[in-house]
Amino acid sequence: MTILVINGPNLNILGKREIRHYGSLTLKEINSKLDKQAKSKNVKCLFFQSNHEGALIDFIQKNVTKAQGIIINPGALTHYGYSLHDALIDSALPIVEVHLSDINTREDFRKIDVFDGIVIKKISGHKEKGYTTGLQLLINHLRINLP
């Protein structure tokens, strides 16, 4: 089983940016934790981060046939990334959306989520634990629903 783990804009500077919202771990450290967890479950993760929406879409389209599910933290694209939204729908894969901070308790613009309705679960406000929770949830979902 392979899961795409996709991170959007500004997540490359985790560990440096607004630690109270996003935690102190770097993206590399988060990915390392996920990779370890995945390997213990006999799952492979393909990791990708970009500050560019088109690059995220290209990654999805290039790797969709290799994967059974997606974990995505779209960053600020959450609020306006309609082309990313469409690429995720086109993938026809189950998706877990992760946000390090609780986007529902922050600025008003962060309450808009263009991915509502296309994900099997949204995890928000649990910092890096959201990724590990999301991975386990997606693995469970896939093991129940894959032929």
C-alpha positions in Angstrom: 0.0 0.0 0.0 1.3 3.5 -0.9 0.1 6.8 0.4 0.9 10.2 -1.0 1.8 12.7 1.7 1.5 16.2 0.2 2.3 19.5 1.9 1.6 22.9 0.4 2.9 26.4 0.7 5.1 27.5 3.6 5.2 24.1 5.2 8.8 23.8 4.1 9.7 26.2 6.9 8.0 24.4 9.8 10.0 24.6 13.0 10.7 28.3 12.2 7.3 29.7 11.6 4.8 30.6 14.3 5.6 27.7 16.6 2.5 28.4 18.8 0.3 27.6 15.8 2.4 25.0 13.9 4.6 23.3 16.5 8.4 23.1 16.7 9.0 20.1 14.5 10.4 20.6 11.0 8.6 19.0 8.0 11.6 16.6 7.7 11.0 15.5 11.3 7.3 15.0 10.7 7.9 13.0 7.5 10.4 10.9 9.4 7.8 10.0 12.1 5.3 9.2 9.4 7.7 7.1 7.5 8.6 5.1 10.6 4.9 4.6 11.4 4.1 3.6 7.9 6.9 1.1 7.6 5.7 -0.6 10.9 2.3 -1.1 9.1 3.9 -2.3 5.9 2.9 0.9 4.1 5.0 3.2 1.9 4.7 7.0 1.9 5.7 9.2 -1.0 6.4 12.7 0.4 6.1 15.9 -1.5 6.1 19.6 -0.6 5.8 22.6 -2.8 5.0 26.3 -2.5 3.3 26.1 -6.0 -0.1 24.8 -6.6 0.7 23.5 -10.1 3.6 21.4 -8.7 1.3 19.8 -6.2 -1.2 19.0 -9.0 1.7 17.6 -11.2 2.8 15.4 -8.3 -0.7 14.0 -7.8 -1.2 13.3 -11.5 2.2 11.7 -11.9 1.7 9.4 -8.8 -2.0 8.7 -8.7 -1.6 5.2 -10.2 1.0 4.2 -7.6 -1.1 5.2 -4.6 -4.2 4.0 -2.7 -4.7 7.2 -0.6 -3.6 10.8 0.1 -2.8 12.8 3.2 -2.7 16.5 2.4 -1.9 19.6 4.3 -2.8 22.2 1.6 -1.6 25.1 3.7 -3.2 28.4 2.6 -4.4 26.7 -0.6 -7.1 25.3 1.7 -9.0 28.6 1.3 -8.7 29.1 -2.5 -7.0 26.2 -4.2 -9.8 25.1 -6.6 -7.5 23.6 -9.2 -5.9 21.5 -6.4 -9.4 20.6 -5.3 -10.2 19.4 -8.8 -7.0 17.3 -9.0 -7.8 15.6 -5.7 -11.3 14.8 -7.0 -9.8 13.5 -10.3 -7.5 11.2 -8.3 -10.5 9.2 -7.0 -8.5 8.3 -4.0 -9.5 8.6 -0.3 -8.1 11.8 1.2 -7.3 12.8 4.7 -6.8 16.6 5.2 -4.4 17.7 8.0 -3.9 21.1 9.5 -1.4 21.7 12.3 -3.3 24.6 13.7 -7.1 24.8 14.4 -8.1 26.7 11.3 -11.7 27.1 12.6 -10.5 29.3 15.6 -8.2 31.5 13.6 -8.8 34.4 11.2 -12.1 34.4 9.4 -10.6 33.7 6.0 -9.2 30.4 7.3 -12.7 29.1 8.0 -13.2 28.7 4.3 -12.2 25.2 3.2 -12.6 24.3 -0.5 -11.8 20.7 0.4 -14.9 20.3 2.6 -16.9 17.4 1.2 -14.1 15.7 -0.7 -12.1 14.3 2.2 -13.0 11.3 4.3 -11.6 13.2 7.4 -10.2 16.6 8.3 -7.9 16.8 11.3 -7.2 20.2 12.6 -5.4 21.7 15.6 -3.3 18.7 16.8 0.0 19.9 15.4 2.2 17.0 14.1 0.0 14.4 15.8 -2.6 15.2 13.2 -0.4 13.6 10.6 0.1 10.3 12.5 -3.5 10.2 13.4 -4.4 10.8 9.8 -2.1 8.1 8.6 -3.6 5.5 10.9 -7.1 6.6 10.0 -6.3 6.3 6.3 -4.6 2.9 6.7 -7.7 1.6 8.5 -10.0 3.0 5.9 -8.0 1.4 3.1 -7.7 -2.0 4.7 -11.5 -2.1 5.2 -12.4 -0.7 1.7 -9.7 -2.1 -0.6 -10.5 -5.4 -2.4 
